[in-house]
């Protein structure tokens, strides 16, 4: 029997809290052992002419710096499961690992007598350092690509098409945070989920379509333009099941902004449309409601800009876009920004509130 979304959320949360406890104990035990053996440890350059040890410590230092560089990006943006876990759990995990890495960085400027004198300990430390440097070093190089996004002059600027607090489940300019980049027709598309005050996008078990906070929520035009295409024939898919891969957008509306530029809003609810083909719309105008039609796992709003409206045409290409002005929470606080883009797990509101 498949797990419900609530069960998955509980499993991820419990598992991460257990890891938090384990790594907290590791940090404290390591700290205790270092304090206990402090008489055996000296500042690195007190061991004169120990160039091999200097090299070992440098490799290990670089590994720890790579860990610190890559860890936040991995857990705040790349980790797809983060959307199921409360921010407090993630903050705790990243914080503990920062303490571990910081502790090891400080210790990399020291060396114990056993490391200097024992060949086996040197070799073990060498292998461990190389392993960590290759792992964290390569990961950090890949992670920096996560922040790639086309410059402002290459992007179409649009308004936020929803009201309330929403969260990006897939967004950004790299495939590590946005699977749409692997599909040319959907490149730079964003999937948005409405969330409650706890950051959760569903209530109950998550097995019913009505469990999702964004289901049947209002969608507004992000641009001024003319309705060029509108599909309103597909029923909602069953949640947590395989979607309609033949008609990936399900019910959608395409608004012509200018020649070869269309704003497309998809996965909409059948018979919820308030406009028709040929209508002129203005930014902020009510268009339809969020549904679960097309290739989708649960209700969400799919938003993109493309050069034409047919998502099954191989010549269709996604176009990068930014939001003109909106309130974004990326790390741990809300900030009013302009002409910026979203990354996975970013929160978004039209304007910053007092919370």
C-alpha angles and dihedrals in degrees: 000000000000118000119247119240089253090056092048090050091051092047094050093045095047092045093051093047089053090051089048090055093046095049092044088056090047090053093049094045091049090049091049093050092048092051090046093052097037092119089060093052127079136177108280099249092050084079097075120215093001092137095158090056089047089055093048092051092048092053091048092048091053090049092054092047089052089051092053091046095052107030100078094047092050096052099034099044116004098046104090092195092064091088088067095051130073114249092241091067092051093045090052094049094048091044093053092049090048088056091049092049093045091050091052093046090056091047091050087073089060135059133200125229091243092056091051096046107031118077095199093052090050092052093046091049090047093053092045092049094049091047093051094044093051092046101043095031095055091041092053091051090053092043093056087061087062089076094056113119132154116269121261094259089058094053136081112232117225139167126252108272098206141057126227128024117327136173132214112236092179121018142126141071100282132067091235089072101021122042089191088079088073089061111064092203090057101034113150092009118150129216114208130197126188113232138196128233090283093054093250119138096202141037131210116013097327092236097110124067090231090059089076115091095214095051110122091359117147123269121203132198113267092199146030111255150097126293102248100173138008130181118193106161108094127096121224117273121238108263121253090018133104111288133221104284093178092059101029097172095048108189108004146157126221118201119196109227096174137322110324094358121103132169109220124196114185147175088054129164119265116254093008097107118123096188138050137212112292096027118132111230133189129213111277094026116139109251112166144310133278115261140163102251125135128016098348140127097205137355114296141134117258111204128182147142118231140172092242140008105246108094092188093057113100090215092061111106130189117236124213116246141182133202116250098222129348145137115261133187109197106154114006109316140054119251132181107232137175132215092002135138134226130246127198113291094016114140118224137195130168091241135005113263128200094266 
